[in-house]
Amino acid sequence: MPISLQIQWSSKSDAQDAHQRIVKIGGVRCDGARWQRTQGQAIKDIQRDIYAYWVHLPGRGKVEVLLAESRSGNQYIKTAGDGEDPTNLLALPERP
């Protein structure tokens, strides 16, 4: 069973392609330890069932982070309910 981690911030790029917009994600574990992963690491974590990532959205609560594939066949992460762009991850604050 994967470990559940809340994503609380994201580092972004200015890339136009959806799969390149999120560079890193991170947050704080329940024990107070800070964590961060590149998007590539997060993709592998989800594929290998190591971590289950989620974000808290006002009015929606806990929303799962899923794998998506761009039109050019590249994998990236986004939240359930997002369109092609990882809008909810892009709306998170930058790394503190």
C-alpha positions as a Markdown table, in Angstrom:
| # | Residue | x | y | z |
|---|---|---|---|---|
| 1 | Met | 0.0 | 0.0 | 0.0 |
| 2 | Pro | 1.5 | 3.4 | -1.0 |
| 3 | Ile | 2.3 | 6.1 | 1.6 |
| 4 | Ser | 0.0 | 9.1 | 1.3 |
| 5 | Leu | 1.8 | 12.5 | 0.9 |
| 6 | Gln | 0.2 | 15.9 | 0.6 |
| 7 | Ile | 1.7 | 18.2 | -2.0 |
| 8 | Gln | 1.9 | 21.7 | -0.5 |
| 9 | Trp | 4.2 | 23.5 | -3.0 |
| 10 | Ser | 5.4 | 23.1 | -6.6 |
| 11 | Ser | 8.3 | 24.5 | -8.5 |
| 12 | Lys | 7.3 | 25.5 | -12.0 |
| 13 | Ser | 8.9 | 26.2 | -15.4 |
| 14 | Asp | 7.8 | 28.6 | -18.1 |
| 15 | Ala | 7.5 | 25.7 | -20.6 |
| 16 | Gln | 4.4 | 25.7 | -22.8 |
| 17 | Asp | 4.1 | 21.9 | -22.8 |
| 18 | Ala | 1.9 | 20.5 | -20.0 |
| 19 | His | 4.4 | 17.8 | -19.2 |
| 20 | Gln | 7.2 | 20.3 | -18.6 |
| 21 | Arg | 5.4 | 22.8 | -16.4 |
| 22 | Ile | 5.9 | 21.1 | -13.0 |
| 23 | Val | 9.6 | 20.7 | -12.1 |
| 24 | Lys | 9.4 | 19.7 | -8.4 |
| 25 | Ile | 6.8 | 19.0 | -5.8 |
| 26 | Gly | 7.1 | 18.9 | -2.0 |
| 27 | Gly | 5.6 | 19.3 | 1.4 |
| 28 | Val | 5.9 | 18.4 | 5.1 |
| 29 | Arg | 5.3 | 14.9 | 6.4 |
| 30 | Cys | 3.1 | 14.3 | 9.5 |
| 31 | Asp | 6.3 | 13.9 | 11.5 |
| 32 | Gly | 7.4 | 17.4 | 10.5 |
| 33 | Ala | 10.1 | 16.2 | 8.0 |
| 34 | Arg | 10.2 | 18.2 | 4.7 |
| 35 | Trp | 10.2 | 16.2 | 1.5 |
| 36 | Gln | 10.6 | 17.1 | -2.2 |
| 37 | Arg | 10.6 | 15.1 | -5.5 |
| 38 | Thr | 11.2 | 15.9 | -9.1 |
| 39 | Gln | 8.2 | 15.3 | -11.4 |
| 40 | Gly | 10.2 | 12.3 | -12.8 |
| 41 | Gln | 10.6 | 10.8 | -9.4 |
| 42 | Ala | 6.9 | 11.4 | -8.6 |
| 43 | Ile | 5.9 | 9.6 | -11.8 |
| 44 | Lys | 8.1 | 6.6 | -10.8 |
| 45 | Asp | 6.7 | 6.6 | -7.3 |
| 46 | Ile | 3.1 | 6.4 | -8.6 |
| 47 | Gln | 4.0 | 3.7 | -11.1 |
| 48 | Arg | 5.7 | 1.6 | -8.5 |
| 49 | Asp | 2.9 | 2.2 | -5.9 |
| 50 | Ile | 5.4 | 3.8 | -3.4 |
| 51 | Tyr | 3.6 | 7.1 | -2.8 |
| 52 | Ala | 0.1 | 8.3 | -3.4 |
| 53 | Tyr | 0.2 | 12.1 | -3.8 |
| 54 | Trp | -2.7 | 14.4 | -3.2 |
| 55 | Val | -3.5 | 18.1 | -2.7 |
| 56 | His | -6.1 | 19.9 | -0.6 |
| 57 | Leu | -8.4 | 22.1 | -2.7 |
| 58 | Pro | -10.8 | 24.6 | -1.1 |
| 59 | Gly | -14.4 | 23.4 | -1.5 |
| 60 | Arg | -13.2 | 20.0 | -2.8 |
| 61 | Gly | -11.0 | 18.7 | 0.0 |
| 62 | Lys | -8.5 | 15.9 | -0.7 |
| 63 | Val | -7.9 | 15.5 | -4.5 |
| 64 | Glu | -5.7 | 12.7 | -5.9 |
| 65 | Val | -2.7 | 13.3 | -8.1 |
| 66 | Leu | -2.7 | 11.1 | -11.2 |
| 67 | Leu | -0.5 | 10.3 | -14.1 |
| 68 | Ala | -1.3 | 11.9 | -17.4 |
| 69 | Glu | 0.1 | 11.7 | -20.9 |
| 70 | Ser | 0.7 | 14.6 | -23.2 |
| 71 | Arg | -0.3 | 14.6 | -26.9 |
| 72 | Ser | 3.3 | 13.9 | -27.7 |
| 73 | Gly | 3.4 | 10.8 | -25.4 |
| 74 | Asn | 5.2 | 12.3 | -22.4 |
| 75 | Gln | 4.0 | 11.4 | -18.9 |
| 76 | Tyr | 3.4 | 14.1 | -16.2 |
| 77 | Ile | 1.4 | 14.6 | -13.0 |
| 78 | Lys | -1.9 | 16.5 | -12.5 |
| 79 | Thr | -4.8 | 16.3 | -10.2 |
| 80 | Ala | -8.1 | 14.5 | -10.8 |
| 81 | Gly | -10.4 | 16.9 | -12.6 |
| 82 | Asp | -7.7 | 18.9 | -14.3 |
| 83 | Gly | -7.8 | 19.3 | -18.1 |
| 84 | Glu | -4.5 | 18.9 | -20.0 |
| 85 | Asp | -2.7 | 21.5 | -17.9 |
| 86 | Pro | -1.8 | 20.6 | -14.3 |
| 87 | Thr | -3.8 | 23.7 | -13.2 |
| 88 | Asn | -4.2 | 22.8 | -9.5 |
| 89 | Leu | -0.5 | 21.9 | -9.1 |
| 90 | Leu | 0.5 | 25.1 | -10.8 |
| 91 | Ala | -1.7 | 27.1 | -8.4 |
| 92 | Leu | 0.2 | 25.8 | -5.4 |
| 93 | Pro | 2.8 | 28.2 | -3.8 |
| 94 | Glu | 6.4 | 28.1 | -4.8 |
| 95 | Arg | 8.9 | 26.2 | -2.6 |
| 96 | Pro | 9.3 | 28.0 | 0.7 |
